[in-house]
């Protein structure tokens, strides 16, 4: 019997009410439910790489998402308790103060988040308060995989084949209609960016999408992409685009904070296939969800190893420590002298977003051409990306560096070929590097090949108003 029992629901990277197991479990077990969100102050500090753990764009998106969750909870009769500090202190203190009998939450997979969960559980136990964690926020439930976590395949292709053949995606859980909330509990204010130590930043109107945090915004983008514009049916042909809102789904930011459940996205993909069309594009978007699952299960299997430079191997790729600081600085500020790299890095700093193609290219360039340790790049993405999550970001960087889950150990790309393949007319480069606006197409990706007379003709002096290339690209140059 419930008998006045109160359970706290600790929201972390699951800022929604649809398809949310912990809150439904709390409703089944208790008379009153207390939703909680804690801004962990450690997430707003500097890393050992000199980068911020959370930059402006992700912090703003997080605050918007927390506000949206509070509004949604209030519409259900509840509220959201806001805490600032270390969860193992703040949540435990709150639980004792309010007389909570239990805390429920989703289980995380990244090492730092797991350690914090363990600390919270340990301290709650001393107060005779239990904690129940559910492994979710994935497309496939751990219990439904055709292998235990310790046997998750070390290549995605094998994982995909076995999961598609031997597993299934569960239906989304229903959203609660009403959440009973204790009387006389005042929910405090949500902090500002300044409260979190984040400097405000001007919003660049050139961004691919005006990302707004929250469940409603995520569901809105999902509906627009699949149903209103039917963009999903051409996803396979457009996914390597560089400009505009619609070349890809752009759902990753909402998925990363759990404003969208991956099962909700899958549900809509299957509905579209049943109602409109099923093709390689609809399947392609499903595979992106599957990659996301794969990285989470790999992190669950290997713990903190994918944060190490050698990753899952015995050693990482070669690097040159004596040039690392300067090369990393020029890479992250978009001053490498390689237009396709610079355009992507400037977009990231200005908007918090970069295309999937761009992410692969700039990562390959940093690791194999600049010889900078890949972990520096992953840390920079952690600061800048609006859609950052530990498993996908660090997993992808380890993959590019050849120390992750792939039998191929080198993923070096021909940067100039990539530029001409995916930005053939130089429209993307000109969009983000206005100083190159006057260059003809054949020079846009390799302005360093210009003669002195050409530099005068186009008003561009290499080494003055655009940098000399950071590395020697003779082996990549495209001849005309």
N, C-alpha and C positions, 0 to 999 in steps of 0.2 A: 504493500500500500504506500501511497505517496506521503500522506500524513504531514503536509507542510514542507516536504523536502525541497531544498533549493539546489539547483545545479548551475554552475557557471559554464558557459560556452566560450572558449578561448578562440577567437578568430585570428588567423595569421595570414596565410596566402590563400584564403578561401572567402573573399569578401562578397558573398552572395547569400540568397536564401533558397534559390532553386537547386535541386539535386545536392542537398547538404545533409549528410548522415548525422554528424554530431548534434545538430539542433533538433532533428527528429528524435534521436535517442534521448536527448534531455527532456523533450516533451513527453515521451513515453514513461520516463522514470520519475519525474518530479512534478510537484504542484506549481512551482515557480521556476522560471528560467532567467538567468542573468547573463546577457551577452557582454563580452569583454574584448577590448582591443588594447594592446600595449605597444607603444612606440618604444622599441628597444634602443636606448641611446647609443649602444655600440654600433648600430647600423648607420650612424651619422658621424663617424669618425674617419680618420685617415688610415689607409692601409700601409703595409710595409713597402709598397711600390710607389708611395707618394701620391696615390690617387685617393679620391673620396669613395667610401663604400656606397654612398647614395648621392647622386648628383641632383641637380635642379629638376629635370624633367620627370624622373621617376618619383622624386619626393612630392612634386605637385600632383602627379597622377595618383599617388598613394593617398594624399590628403583628400582629393576629390572622391576617391573610392570609399574611404572611411566615412566621409560625410553622407554619401549616397546610401551606404549601408545603414547609418543611423536613421535617415529619413525612412527607409524601407521598414526598419524595425519599429519605428514609431507608428507607422501605418498599420502595424500588426498588434499594437497595444503595448509594445515593449520600448526599450531604449538601449543605448550602447554606452557602457562604462568605458571611459578613456583613461588610460594610465600612461605615464611617461617614466621610463627608467629601465631597470633590469627585470625581466619577467619573473625570474626566480625570487625576486624580492617583492615586487609590486603585486603580482597576482597572488602570491602566497599570503601577503598581508591582507589583501582585499578578501580573500576566501575566509580567513580567520575572522575578520571584522564583520562580515555579512552572515557568517554561520553557514557557509556553503558546505554541502556534504560531499560534493564531487565536482571535478573539472573534466569536461570532455573537449576534445579537439581533434583535428586531423594530424596525423603523423607526418613529419617532414623527413626528407632523405639526405639533405646536405649536412656535412659533419658539424658545422657550427650550430645549425638549427636543432639537430639531434641532441647535441650536448646541452643546449639550453632546456630542451624538453626534459632531459634526464635530471637536471638540477631542479626544475620546478617540481617534478614528481617526487624527488627525494625529500625536498623540504615540506611538501604537502603531506607526505607520509608521516613525518614527525608530528604533524598536527592531527593525525588520524583522518586525513581527507584523501580520498582516492582520486586517481586520474585515469581516464580511459581514452586511449588514442586509437584512431581509425586510419588505416592506410588507404588514402583515396586521392582525389585530385588527378586521377589518371583515367584513361579511356577503359582499360581493362583492369579489373580488380586483381590484386595479387593472388587471391584464392582461386581465380579462374585460369591462371596461367598454366600451360601444360608442363611446367617444370618449377622446382623450388627456386627461390631467389639466388641461392648459391650456384645454380646451374644455368642462370640466364646466359644465352649464347654470347660469345665475344665478337660476333659479327651481326650487323643489323639484318642482312639478307636471311640468315638462318632464323633469327628471332621472328622476322616478319612471316616467313613461310610457315613456321610451326604455330604461331599465334593465329594466323588467318585460318589454318586448317583445323586446329584443335581447341580453340577458345571462342568466346562470344562476349559481346558488349552488353552489359546489363541496362535495363531501362532507367531513365532518370527518375530520381525520387521526387515525390510531390512537394510542392512548396507549402509550408504551414499557413493556415488562414488566420490563426490567432496565437499569440505567444504570451502566456500569463507572466506578468512581471511584478515583483514585490513592490508594495507601496513604500513611500518614504525613502526611496533611494534616488538621490539627485545625481544625474549624469553630468560630469564636468565638461568644460569646453574642449574642442579639438584644437591642438596647437597650430600655430602658423609656421610657415617656412622659417621665419626668423627664430622662432622658439626652438626649432630643430637645428639651428646653426647653418641654414642654407641661404645663400644670397639669392635675391631675386634676379631674374634674367628677362630681357626683352624676348618676346615671342616672334620668331622669324616667320613671316607670312608665306615663305616658300616651302614650308613643310608639306609632306605628301598628304597629311590628314590632320585635322584638328582633334587630337586624341583627348577625350574627356573621360575621366575615371568613373567607375561605378557600373553596377549590374545593368541598369536600364540602358546606359550608353552602349555597353557591350552587346546586349540583345538587339539593340537598334542597328548596330553595324552588321551583325550576323544576318538580320532580316534583309537589310539593304543589299548586302553582297550576294546572298543566295536567291532571294525572292523578288525584290524590287527591280534589281538590275540584271539578274540571272548571270552574274559574272562568273559563277562557279563553272559553268559549262565550257568556258574557254581558259580555265586556270592553267592548264598544261602549256598552252601557247603563250601566255602572258606572264607567267610567274618569274621570269628572268628580266622583267622590265625594270626601269630605273626612275621614271618620272610619273607622277600622278598618284591618285588614291586607289585606283582600281586594277592595277596590274597583279596584285595579290590581295589576300583577304584582309590583312592588317589586324587580325584578331589576336595576335601574340601578346599585346600589352594586357588585354583583359584576361587572357588565359593565365598569364604569369602571376597576377594577383588573385586569381580565382574569382574574378567578377563573372566569368563565364566558366561553366563546367565543360570539359572536353566531351562529355557524353551528350550535352545539349547540342554542341556543334555536330557531332556524329548523327544525332537524331534528325537534325535538319538536313544533313547531307542525304541520308537515306530517304527522307520524305521527298526531297527534290528528285532523287533518282526514281522513286515510285510514281511521282506525279508528272515530271517533265522529261528528264533524260538521264541515263546512266552511261558514262563514258570514261575515258582515261583521265579527264580533268577532275571529275567528281572523285574518282579513285585516288588521284594525286593529292587532293586535299586531305583525304583520309590518311594517306601515308605520312603526311606531315604531322598529324596527330599521333600516329604510331611512332615516329621518330621521337617525339616529345616523351611518350611513355617509355621508350627504350632507354633514353638517357636517365630518366628517374630510376628505373629498375637497376641500371648499371651502377648508379651512385649508391643505391641501397646495397648492392652486392659488394662494392669495393670501398665503401666508406670515404675517407679523405684522400685516397691515392690520386684521384684526378685533379687535385689541387697542387700536386707535386710536379716539378719540372719533368721528371722522367715518366710521369703518368703511370700507365700499366706496363711499361717496358723497364728495362734495366738502366737505360740512359736516354736523355733527351737529345734533340738535334744540336748540331754545333752552333756556338754563338761566339761573338767577339765582344768581350766585356769592355775593352778599352774604347770602343766606339758607341757603346750601347746608349749612354745617356743622351748624346747629341742626336743619334738616329731615332730614338724613341720620341724625343721632343719634336723633331721635324715631322715625324709620322703622325703624331696625334694632333698637331696643329695644322695639318694639311699644307706643309711647306717642303715636300719632297722633290719637287720639280718634275714629278710624273703626274700629269693632269688627272688621269682616271683615279689614281690613289687620292690625290688632294681633294678632288670633288667629293668623293665619298666621305673622307674624314671631316671635311667642312660641313657637310650635311649632318653628320652625326653630332658635331658640337653645337650646331645651330638649332637642331630640332629634336635630338634624342632618338632618331631613327635612321636606319640604313637598310637597303634592300638585302635580301639573302645573297644575291650574286655579289654585291659590294662587300659584304662581310667576308665571303670566301677569298676574294681577291686581295683585300687589304691585309688579311691574316697571312696569306701565302707570302705577300711582299715583305711583311715584317719579319717572318720567320726565316725564309729562305734567301731573300735578297739583302735585307738589312742585317741578318744574323743577330737579331735581338731575341732574347728569351720569350717564348710564347706566353708565359704567365704574365708578363707586363701588358701584353695586348688584351688578355682576358680581364685583367684588373681595370684597364681603361674602359672596356666595354661595360664592366660592372658599374662604373661610375656613370657612364653616359647614356646607356640604352634605357629607353622607357619601358622596354619589354624584357628586361634582364630577369633571368632566374638562374640559379647556380648550376643546376644540372645541365640545362640546354647550353648555356653560354660556355661554361668550362668544358663541357663534353665536346662541343663543336671545335673549340680551340685545340683541345688535345687531339681530336681527329685530324685537323689540318696539320698539326705538328708531327703527326705520325706516331703519337704515343697513346692513342686512345683505342677505340674499338674498331679496328680495321686491319686486315692483313697487309694492306699496302702501306708502307711506312713513310712514303714521301708523297706529298700532295702539292708539289710546287707547280705554280701556274705561270704561263707566259703572259706577263701583265699587258704588254702591248697588244697581243692577239686578243686577249679578253676585252680590252678596250674597244677595238674595232669590231669585235663580234657583238658586243652588247650595247655599244653606243656608237654605231656606225657613222652617224652624221655629226657626232660631237655635241648633240643637243644637251645632254646631261652635264657634260663638262662646262659648256658655256653658261648653263643655268647657275652653276655654283662657283664658277671662276670667271667673273665678268671681265677680268683683264685679258682674257683670251678670246673675247667676243669676235674680234676681227679676223681671226685666223681662218684660212680655208680648211675644208674637211681633211685633206691629206696631211695637214700639219698639226691638227688639233691635239692629237695624242702624243706627239713627239716634237714639240716646239724647239727643242734643243738642236734639231737638225737644220734650223734656219740659217741661211747665210747672213752676213752683216747687212747686206742690202735688203733682204727680206725682213729683217728685224726693224729696219727703218721704215719700210713700206707699211708694215702692220702695227707700228707703234709699240713694239714689245722688245725690251732689251733683256736678254737672258742674263741673270745674275744681278739685275737691278730691280725691275718690276715683276719679275717672275724668277723663281730660284733655278740655279744650275741643278741638274739631276743629282739626287743623293747617291745613286749607285750607277755603275757602268751598264748601259742597256744595249750595247752593240749587238749582243747575241739575240736580242729580241726585236731589233729595229725592223720596221716594215719598209721595204724599198719600193720606189716608184720610178 
